[in-house]
Amino acid sequence: MLNQAASLARLDFSPQHRQPAAGRVLLATAASIAGSLAADAILVVIGEALFPATSGYAHFRFSDYAKLTVIGVIIASAAWPIVTWVTSAPRWLFFRLAFLVTLVLWLPDLYILYRGQPADAVAVLMAMHLAIALVTYNLLVHIAPVRPARALPRRRS
């Protein structure tokens, strides 16, 4: 059963590529943090403009969402080199993991909605999670892509 699950997830532990360069992963991480925070701030402005009642909503404070955004992006950035190490289809797997993690991160949003938080504010929070996933996925896989395998040196006969 484990082999079948690993096969479905494309975990083959035999990638034909090299890891992304560490410097590029760090650059992609920094860009992802900046891009995600910018996306969050834009969504808060849009959310407050569309739903004036959400103005001043506690979870829309920069200090509230910034620390969680930074932590999430760092975790995703640490996961990217691991994913490239365990599969020969890293972008395929990382996209699906980003989708799954986004769904999991929506659970607390749905919980606070259930507990009585305003639906329009929660919708903005959910949009923020989605934006962070889109920004982080795209910047990591494009700025820090896997590198082609090294060619083996030819032997002289």
MDAnalysis code that builds the backbone (N, CA, C; Angstrom):
import MDAnalysis as mda
import numpy as np

u = mda.Universe.empty(471, n_residues=157, atom_resindex=np.repeat(np.arange(157), 3), trajectory=True)
u.add_TopologyAttr("name", ["N", "CA", "C"] * 157)
u.add_TopologyAttr("resid", np.arange(1, 158))
u.add_TopologyAttr("resname", ["MET", "LEU", "ASN", "GLN", "ALA", "ALA", "SER", "LEU", "ALA", "ARG", "LEU", "ASP", "PHE", "SER", "PRO", "GLN", "HIS", "ARG", "GLN", "PRO", "ALA", "ALA", "GLY", "ARG", "VAL", "LEU", "LEU", "ALA", "THR", "ALA", "ALA", "SER", "ILE", "ALA", "GLY", "SER", "LEU", "ALA", "ALA", "ASP", "ALA", "ILE", "LEU", "VAL", "VAL", "ILE", "GLY", "GLU", "ALA", "LEU", "PHE", "PRO", "ALA", "THR", "SER", "GLY", "TYR", "ALA", "HIS", "PHE", "ARG", "PHE", "SER", "ASP", "TYR", "ALA", "LYS", "LEU", "THR", "VAL", "ILE", "GLY", "VAL", "ILE", "ILE", "ALA", "SER", "ALA", "ALA", "TRP", "PRO", "ILE", "VAL", "THR", "TRP", "VAL", "THR", "SER", "ALA", "PRO", "ARG", "TRP", "LEU", "PHE", "PHE", "ARG", "LEU", "ALA", "PHE", "LEU", "VAL", "THR", "LEU", "VAL", "LEU", "TRP", "LEU", "PRO", "ASP", "LEU", "TYR", "ILE", "LEU", "TYR", "ARG", "GLY", "GLN", "PRO", "ALA", "ASP", "ALA", "VAL", "ALA", "VAL", "LEU", "MET", "ALA", "MET", "HIS", "LEU", "ALA", "ILE", "ALA", "LEU", "VAL", "THR", "TYR", "ASN", "LEU", "LEU", "VAL", "HIS", "ILE", "ALA", "PRO", "VAL", "ARG", "PRO", "ALA", "ARG", "ALA", "LEU", "PRO", "ARG", "ARG", "ARG", "SER"])
u.atoms.positions = np.array([
    [0.823, -1.184, 0.000],
    [0.000, 0.000, 0.000],
    [0.875, 1.259, 0.000],
    [1.967, 1.239, 0.768],
    [2.867, 2.391, 0.800],
    [3.506, 2.626, -0.567],
    [3.861, 1.543, -1.250],
    [4.445, 1.686, -2.578],
    [3.450, 2.314, -3.543],
    [2.201, 1.919, -3.426],
    [1.173, 2.478, -4.303],
    [0.965, 3.966, -4.001],
    [0.940, 4.321, -2.726],
    [0.792, 5.732, -2.348],
    [1.990, 6.542, -2.841],
    [3.188, 6.000, -2.689],
    [4.389, 6.685, -3.167],
    [4.355, 6.840, -4.683],
    [3.859, 5.834, -5.356],
    [3.751, 5.903, -6.817],
    [2.751, 6.973, -7.243],
    [1.607, 7.031, -6.563],
    [0.608, 8.060, -6.876],
    [1.149, 9.465, -6.644],
    [1.956, 9.624, -5.601],
    [2.530, 10.926, -5.268],
    [3.809, 11.200, -6.058],
    [4.212, 10.239, -6.868],
    [5.431, 10.334, -7.686],
    [6.690, 10.472, -6.828],
    [6.676, 9.792, -5.690],
    [7.858, 9.758, -4.833],
    [8.731, 8.607, -5.308],
    [9.760, 8.912, -6.052],
    [10.597, 7.848, -6.585],
    [12.032, 7.912, -6.065],
    [12.393, 8.955, -5.379],
    [13.719, 9.127, -4.791],
    [14.843, 8.922, -5.807],
    [14.535, 9.135, -7.086],
    [15.565, 8.996, -8.109],
    [15.455, 10.099, -9.153],
    [15.496, 11.334, -8.702],
    [15.368, 12.416, -9.678],
    [16.551, 12.439, -10.640],
    [16.277, 12.823, -11.857],
    [17.308, 12.937, -12.882],
    [17.777, 14.388, -12.994],
    [17.653, 15.128, -11.921],
    [18.043, 16.531, -11.893],
    [18.812, 16.802, -10.609],
    [19.417, 17.980, -10.559],
    [20.121, 18.407, -9.351],
    [19.235, 19.367, -8.569],
    [19.550, 19.520, -7.311],
    [18.814, 20.433, -6.426],
    [18.895, 21.864, -6.955],
    [17.917, 22.692, -6.600],
    [18.055, 24.110, -6.919],
    [19.254, 24.683, -6.150],
    [19.882, 25.680, -6.718],
    [21.021, 26.320, -6.052],
    [20.537, 26.996, -4.766],
    [21.307, 26.847, -3.702],
    [20.919, 27.388, -2.393],
    [20.702, 28.902, -2.448],
    [21.569, 29.604, -3.154],
    [21.417, 31.054, -3.266],
    [20.120, 31.440, -3.953],
    [19.726, 30.651, -4.943],
    [18.479, 30.925, -5.654],
    [17.271, 30.615, -4.767],
    [17.384, 29.598, -3.923],
    [16.295, 29.300, -2.985],
    [16.145, 30.453, -1.994],
    [17.258, 30.977, -1.506],
    [17.202, 32.117, -0.588],
    [16.617, 33.344, -1.269],
    [17.013, 33.589, -2.515],
    [16.459, 34.710, -3.271],
    [14.957, 34.530, -3.489],
    [14.552, 33.318, -3.856],
    [13.128, 33.032, -4.069],
    [12.354, 33.172, -2.761],
    [12.959, 32.787, -1.653],
    [12.316, 32.925, -0.350],
    [12.085, 34.396, -0.023],
    [13.105, 35.207, -0.207],
    [12.970, 36.648, 0.070],
    [11.920, 37.278, -0.846],
    [11.951, 36.905, -2.120],
    [10.963, 37.442, -3.061],
    [9.561, 36.969, -2.703],
    [9.445, 35.736, -2.245],
    [8.140, 35.190, -1.859],
    [7.584, 35.896, -0.631],
    [8.450, 36.179, 0.322],
    [8.006, 36.911, 1.513],
    [7.513, 38.293, 1.108],
    [8.319, 39.004, 0.323],
    [7.935, 40.357, -0.097],
    [6.665, 40.320, -0.940],
    [6.606, 39.410, -1.897],
    [5.433, 39.320, -2.764],
    [4.178, 38.918, -2.015],
    [4.311, 37.992, -1.080],
    [3.157, 37.543, -0.301],
    [2.640, 38.643, 0.618],
    [3.562, 39.360, 1.258],
    [3.141, 40.466, 2.122],
    [2.470, 41.566, 1.302],
    [3.001, 41.830, 0.106],
    [2.381, 42.833, -0.762],
    [0.985, 42.371, -1.190],
    [0.857, 41.103, -1.560],
    [-0.453, 40.567, -1.956],
    [-1.439, 40.645, -0.794],
    [-0.977, 40.301, 0.403],
    [-1.835, 40.409, 1.588],
    [-2.319, 41.841, 1.788],
    [-1.386, 42.789, 1.722],
    [-1.739, 44.194, 1.949],
    [-2.735, 44.685, 0.894],
    [-2.526, 44.290, -0.350],
    [-3.449, 44.688, -1.420],
    [-4.830, 44.082, -1.185],
    [-4.864, 42.826, -0.784],
    [-6.159, 42.178, -0.532],
    [-6.879, 42.812, 0.659],
    [-6.140, 43.232, 1.663],
    [-6.760, 43.920, 2.799],
    [-7.374, 45.238, 2.330],
    [-6.641, 45.996, 1.532],
    [-7.164, 47.269, 1.018],
    [-8.416, 47.027, 0.174],
    [-8.353, 46.034, -0.698],
    [-9.514, 45.708, -1.538],
    [-10.682, 45.237, -0.670],
    [-10.382, 44.363, 0.289],
    [-11.430, 43.844, 1.170],
    [-12.114, 44.941, 1.962],
    [-11.327, 45.871, 2.491],
    [-11.917, 46.973, 3.257],
    [-12.699, 47.924, 2.355],
    [-12.278, 48.051, 1.096],
    [-13.020, 48.917, 0.167],
    [-14.341, 48.261, -0.247],
    [-14.291, 46.955, -0.493],
    [-15.516, 46.245, -0.892],
    [-16.472, 46.033, 0.274],
    [-15.901, 45.815, 1.449],
    [-16.693, 45.528, 2.644],
    [-16.293, 46.514, 3.747],
    [-16.831, 47.725, 3.731],
    [-16.423, 48.762, 4.697],
    [-16.562, 48.322, 6.162],
    [-17.463, 47.412, 6.438],
    [-17.641, 46.959, 7.823],
    [-16.404, 46.218, 8.338],
    [-15.530, 45.746, 7.425],
    [-14.332, 45.022, 7.854],
    [-13.171, 45.954, 8.180],
    [-13.338, 47.232, 7.976],
    [-12.265, 48.185, 8.270],
    [-11.873, 48.073, 9.745],
    [-10.594, 47.889, 9.997],
    [-10.119, 47.735, 11.364],
    [-10.243, 46.318, 11.908],
    [-10.638, 45.364, 11.071],
    [-10.753, 43.966, 11.499],
    [-9.396, 43.506, 12.043],
    [-9.413, 42.850, 13.177],
    [-8.173, 42.496, 13.884],
    [-7.197, 41.708, 13.016],
    [-7.677, 40.766, 12.222],
    [-6.787, 39.934, 11.406],
    [-6.271, 40.667, 10.177],
    [-6.730, 41.889, 9.950],
    [-6.248, 42.687, 8.826],
    [-5.092, 43.603, 9.222],
    [-4.681, 43.551, 10.483],
    [-3.528, 44.343, 10.917],
    [-2.260, 43.685, 10.367],
    [-1.354, 44.508, 9.855],
    [-0.110, 43.992, 9.280],
    [0.618, 43.083, 10.270],
    [0.705, 43.514, 11.519],
    [1.419, 42.718, 12.523],
    [0.760, 41.362, 12.741],
    [-0.540, 41.273, 12.510],
    [-1.256, 40.020, 12.709],
    [-0.967, 39.022, 11.581],
    [-1.072, 39.475, 10.339],
    [-0.897, 38.526, 9.238],
    [0.553, 38.386, 8.786],
    [1.397, 39.373, 9.043],
    [2.773, 39.330, 8.536],
    [3.570, 38.184, 9.149],
    [3.474, 38.007, 10.469],
    [4.289, 36.957, 11.090],
    [3.872, 35.576, 10.602],
    [2.566, 35.356, 10.437],
    [2.107, 34.060, 9.950],
    [2.478, 33.851, 8.485],
    [2.426, 34.914, 7.705],
    [2.821, 34.828, 6.301],
    [4.297, 34.467, 6.180],
    [5.136, 35.146, 6.935],
    [6.578, 34.881, 6.880],
    [6.875, 33.444, 7.296],
    [6.256, 32.985, 8.362],
    [6.474, 31.607, 8.818],
    [6.044, 30.617, 7.731],
    [4.881, 30.838, 7.146],
    [4.386, 29.938, 6.107],
    [5.276, 29.907, 4.884],
    [5.747, 31.057, 4.457],
    [6.627, 31.114, 3.280],
    [7.954, 30.425, 3.578],
    [8.487, 30.607, 4.762],
    [9.743, 29.945, 5.120],
    [9.567, 28.428, 5.111],
    [8.450, 27.951, 5.639],
    [8.198, 26.501, 5.626],
    [8.083, 25.996, 4.192],
    [7.350, 26.700, 3.355],
    [7.216, 26.291, 1.948],
    [8.565, 26.321, 1.246],
    [9.363, 27.332, 1.548],
    [10.680, 27.447, 0.914],
    [11.618, 26.330, 1.360],
    [11.495, 25.898, 2.590],
    [12.289, 24.766, 3.064],
    [11.798, 23.468, 2.435],
    [10.506, 23.402, 2.145],
    [9.941, 22.186, 1.550],
    [10.359, 22.002, 0.098],
    [10.555, 23.101, -0.637],
    [10.865, 23.005, -2.065],
    [12.116, 22.160, -2.343],
    [13.264, 22.400, -1.696],
    [14.426, 21.539, -1.967],
    [14.194, 20.081, -1.564],
    [13.397, 19.868, -0.533],
    [13.090, 18.491, -0.129],
    [12.271, 17.805, -1.210],
    [11.277, 18.504, -1.725],
    [10.445, 17.937, -2.796],
    [11.303, 17.615, -4.013],
    [12.241, 18.499, -4.349],
    [13.084, 18.243, -5.522],
    [14.001, 17.043, -5.304],
    [14.253, 16.706, -4.072],
    [15.123, 15.579, -3.738],
    [14.386, 14.241, -3.800],
    [13.079, 14.247, -3.522],
    [12.357, 12.975, -3.398],
    [11.574, 12.564, -4.642],
    [11.542, 13.414, -5.655],
    [10.734, 13.081, -6.822],
    [11.400, 13.547, -8.109],
    [11.105, 12.850, -9.169],
    [11.583, 13.275, -10.482],
    [10.592, 14.238, -11.132],
    [9.472, 14.510, -10.459],
    [8.462, 15.467, -10.939],
    [8.191, 16.503, -9.847],
    [9.194, 17.324, -9.512],
    [9.046, 18.209, -8.354],
    [7.964, 19.266, -8.507],
    [7.840, 19.876, -9.675],
    [6.813, 20.912, -9.831],
    [5.427, 20.299, -9.721],
    [5.244, 19.115, -10.277],
    [3.959, 18.421, -10.220],
    [3.565, 18.190, -8.759],
    [4.490, 17.638, -7.976],
    [4.206, 17.326, -6.573],
    [4.068, 18.593, -5.732],
    [4.949, 19.574, -5.945],
    [4.911, 20.795, -5.140],
    [3.612, 21.565, -5.361],
    [3.113, 21.577, -6.589],
    [1.835, 22.235, -6.869],
    [0.709, 21.569, -6.080],
    [0.686, 20.264, -6.075],
    [-0.364, 19.539, -5.356],
    [-0.232, 19.711, -3.849],
    [0.989, 19.758, -3.366],
    [1.191, 20.020, -1.942],
    [0.746, 21.436, -1.569],
    [1.036, 22.398, -2.431],
    [0.600, 23.784, -2.173],
    [-0.923, 23.857, -2.131],
    [-1.570, 23.150, -3.042],
    [-3.036, 23.107, -3.066],
    [-3.566, 22.480, -1.777],
    [-2.999, 21.358, -1.382],
    [-3.433, 20.669, -0.170],
    [-3.198, 21.516, 1.077],
    [-2.047, 22.142, 1.170],
    [-1.745, 22.989, 2.329],
    [-2.700, 24.177, 2.384],
    [-3.019, 24.748, 1.234],
    [-3.973, 25.860, 1.211],
    [-5.330, 25.416, 1.750],
    [-5.780, 24.241, 1.338],
    [-7.048, 23.723, 1.863],
    [-6.985, 23.545, 3.375],
    [-5.872, 23.013, 3.867],
    [-5.711, 22.828, 5.317],
    [-5.699, 24.180, 6.037],
    [-5.048, 25.186, 5.435],
    [-4.988, 26.497, 6.069],
    [-6.325, 27.226, 6.031],
    [-7.228, 26.776, 5.199],
    [-8.571, 27.355, 5.196],
    [-9.405, 26.830, 6.368],
    [-9.014, 25.727, 6.981],
    [-9.788, 25.169, 8.089],
    [-9.917, 26.141, 9.266],
    [-8.839, 26.795, 9.708],
    [-9.013, 27.788, 10.780],
    [-9.907, 28.951, 10.355],
    [-9.823, 29.329, 9.081],
    [-10.703, 30.392, 8.583],
    [-12.163, 29.956, 8.688],
    [-12.421, 28.736, 8.285],
    [-13.795, 28.222, 8.368],
    [-14.248, 28.098, 9.819],
    [-13.302, 27.771, 10.695],
    [-13.635, 27.665, 12.117],
    [-14.026, 29.030, 12.684],
    [-13.248, 30.071, 12.370],
    [-13.609, 31.383, 12.917],
    [-14.902, 31.905, 12.285],
    [-15.181, 31.479, 11.057],
    [-16.473, 31.808, 10.444],
    [-17.597, 31.133, 11.235],
    [-17.401, 29.875, 11.541],
    [-18.367, 29.113, 12.335],
    [-18.579, 29.754, 13.709],
    [-17.500, 30.299, 14.279],
    [-17.571, 30.918, 15.611],
    [-18.157, 32.324, 15.573],
    [-18.559, 32.815, 14.368],
    [-19.260, 34.086, 14.306],
    [-18.517, 35.254, 13.697],
    [-17.315, 35.027, 13.170],
    [-16.599, 36.124, 12.519],
    [-17.330, 36.507, 11.228],
    [-17.214, 37.742, 10.780],
    [-17.923, 38.189, 9.576],
    [-17.484, 37.405, 8.333],
    [-18.452, 36.957, 7.556],
    [-18.174, 36.140, 6.366],
    [-17.322, 36.892, 5.356],
    [-17.561, 38.183, 5.171],
    [-16.774, 38.928, 4.190],
    [-15.312, 39.043, 4.618],
    [-15.063, 39.217, 5.901],
    [-13.689, 39.281, 6.404],
    [-12.998, 37.925, 6.265],
    [-13.711, 36.860, 6.565],
    [-13.148, 35.519, 6.433],
    [-12.851, 35.212, 4.965],
    [-13.695, 35.662, 4.066],
    [-13.448, 35.454, 2.632],
    [-12.148, 36.135, 2.212],
    [-11.888, 37.309, 2.748],
    [-10.633, 38.003, 2.441],
    [-9.451, 37.218, 3.006],
    [-9.579, 36.696, 4.214],
    [-8.507, 35.877, 4.789],
    [-8.224, 34.656, 3.922],
    [-9.284, 34.042, 3.431],
    [-9.106, 32.869, 2.562],
    [-8.431, 33.267, 1.246],
    [-8.786, 34.422, 0.722],
    [-8.132, 34.922, -0.495],
    [-6.651, 35.200, -0.228],
    [-6.344, 35.665, 0.972],
    [-4.944, 35.919, 1.329],
    [-4.153, 34.612, 1.346],
    [-4.727, 33.555, 1.905],
    [-4.040, 32.258, 1.894],
    [-3.788, 31.782, 0.471],
    [-4.771, 31.928, -0.380],
    [-4.621, 31.514, -1.772],
    [-3.542, 32.347, -2.470],
    [-3.539, 33.640, -2.245],
    [-2.542, 34.512, -2.866],
    [-1.126, 34.140, -2.426],
    [-0.957, 33.868, -1.147],
    [0.358, 33.474, -0.627],
    [0.824, 32.198, -1.320],
    [-0.074, 31.236, -1.476],
    [0.283, 29.977, -2.131],
    [0.684, 30.217, -3.584],
    [-0.077, 31.023, -4.295],
    [0.229, 31.290, -5.705],
    [1.563, 32.014, -5.867],
    [1.768, 33.031, -5.059],
    [3.017, 33.796, -5.135],
    [4.205, 32.902, -4.796],
    [4.111, 32.190, -3.689],
    [5.236, 31.388, -3.214],
    [5.554, 30.247, -4.177],
    [4.541, 29.523, -4.621],
    [4.777, 28.432, -5.570],
    [5.498, 28.952, -6.812],
    [4.928, 29.987, -7.424],
    [5.490, 30.476, -8.687],
    [6.899, 31.023, -8.535],
    [7.159, 31.766, -7.475],
    [8.502, 32.307, -7.311],
    [9.523, 31.214, -7.002],
    [9.156, 30.249, -6.199],
    [10.104, 29.171, -5.896],
    [10.433, 28.349, -7.133],
    [9.429, 27.913, -7.875],
    [9.710, 27.020, -9.009],
    [10.350, 27.755, -10.183],
    [10.176, 29.087, -10.279],
    [10.770, 29.821, -11.390],
    [12.115, 30.460, -11.045],
    [12.265, 30.969, -9.836],
    [13.539, 31.576, -9.448],
    [14.546, 30.501, -9.028],
    [14.067, 29.438, -8.386],
    [14.949, 28.368, -7.905],
    [14.561, 27.033, -8.547],
    [14.658, 26.948, -9.870],
    [14.262, 25.697, -10.521],
    [15.283, 24.589, -10.276],
    [14.851, 23.369, -10.510],
    [15.816, 22.270, -10.471],
    [16.791, 22.477, -11.621],
    [17.978, 21.942, -11.446],
    [19.005, 22.097, -12.472],
    [19.190, 20.774, -13.200],
    [19.560, 20.840, -14.464],
    [19.765, 19.593, -15.209],
    [20.852, 18.748, -14.564],
    [20.740, 17.461, -14.758],
    [21.755, 16.552, -14.227],
    [23.082, 16.833, -14.912],
    [24.136, 16.626, -14.177],
    [25.467, 16.815, -14.760],
    [25.728, 15.719, -15.778],
    [26.304, 16.107, -16.850],
    [26.694, 15.112, -17.856],
    [27.928, 14.378, -17.340],
    [27.923, 13.080, -17.530],
    [29.076, 12.294, -17.126],
    [30.216, 12.529, -18.114],
    [31.436, 12.637, -17.614],
    [32.551, 12.829, -18.523],
    [32.744, 11.591, -19.404],
    [33.055, 11.824, -20.645],
    [33.265, 10.700, -21.582],
    [34.642, 10.080, -21.345],
    [34.663, 8.778, -21.422],
    [35.932, 8.060, -21.267],
    [36.584, 7.922, -22.633],
    [37.877, 8.012, -22.607],
    [38.626, 7.809, -23.845],
    [38.869, 6.326, -24.045],
    [38.742, 5.867, -25.258],
    [38.983, 4.432, -25.544],
    [40.426, 4.170, -25.810],
])
